[in-house]
Amino acid sequence: MAGVLGRLPSRAIQVSSKGHFVSFPGAIRLQRTATPLNSNLVYQQFFSSNAAAALKNASTGKKMLLASLGAIGTGGLLLLVGLEKSVKAGELELHPPHFGWNHSGTFQTLDHTSIRRGYEVYKQVCAACHSMRFIAYRNLVGVSHTEEEAKAEAEEVQVTDGPDDQGNMFQRPGKLSDYFPSPYANEEAARAANNGAYPPDLSYIIAARHGGEDYVFALLTGYCDAPAGVVLREGQHFNPYFPGGAISMAQALYNEALEYEDGTPATASQLTKDICTFLKWASEPEHDTRKQMALKALMMFSLLTAITYYWKRHKWSVLKTRKIAFKPTSKKQA
């Protein structure tokens, strides 16, 4: 402590008859205690007080100069960070916006008529390249089709089954227990038919992609001409929402690409909205049930909370309102 005080200016030290303390210009005062003073803390408080006093006594011009230098330094730093993370034409990628889906609310369910139309879009357009090998025809029952309609849909496809009594495989009409057929026999055949690109399975594509249905909608409707500097190979197309921009899948949904059974106008946006809703249901078939259970649980726990609160007040009211009084007994009574 003596070494610390020896290095400080004499005007910064004051000695009181009631005790020893170190006083700096300003409102800082260190009282002597049993804990030894830290020399670094003493220097920090001394020089910070001097800096504050100097800034307070500085003229308006100097303050403006310091503020300008700080703003220029901050702007230069932000400019360097921006140039370091500059966007190149080969790295162009857009993030999908958030769309107002019917099922986005806390207790909103999927549009089941849209699920049915989305199945039509998948059946007539998407099934030519993409599989849904984790979805069976029985999953459609009670969601978008009746049992008879789902059976009719399954019977339209031929399924390889067997072996029979002679050990041969045979073809039979589909049943409710059968899964959606794959357009290709294996992955190699799929790549050979699509210039080396493998069409992904769509059973859980919404859950497997960042952005979910927003990403799929933006991808299916985001095809455009490639900007200058982007080189595409043969068979590739430009889509800014796809990582890298170059995608092997051509735009598949156009206005009037198919006709809906219910007569809904088949615009490109309507087709895309319906197929995204259908794929959302395929990825989360428990979506509606989960929200129904959450609503029931909320109602039940709200009632139980009210009952519990009333029961707590009823049981604790006697203890919380009681008064404890001490009445000493006199010697005569004793």
Salt bridges, closest charged atoms under 4 A:
ASP111 OD2 - LYS273 NZ 3.58
GLU147 OE2 - LYS151 NZ 3.62
GLU149 OE1 - ARG116 NH1 3.03
GLU153 OE1 - LYS123 NZ 2.95
GLU156 OE1 - LYS123 NZ 2.77
ASP161 OD2 - ARG172 NE 2.62
ASP178 OD2 - ARG172 NH1 2.94
GLU187 OE2 - ARG191 NH2 2.98
GLU213 OE2 - HIS103 NE2 2.81
ASP214 OD2 - HIS98 ND1 3.07
GLU261 OE1 - ARG116 NH2 3.62
ASP262 OD2 - ARG117 NH1 3.30
ASP274 OD2 - ARG117 NE 2.99
GLU284 OE2 - LYS280 NZ 2.76
GLU284 OE1 - ARG290 NH2 3.24
GLU286 OE2 - ARG290 NH1 3.34
ASP288 OD2 - HIS112 NE2 2.76
ASP288 OD1 - HIS287 ND1 3.07
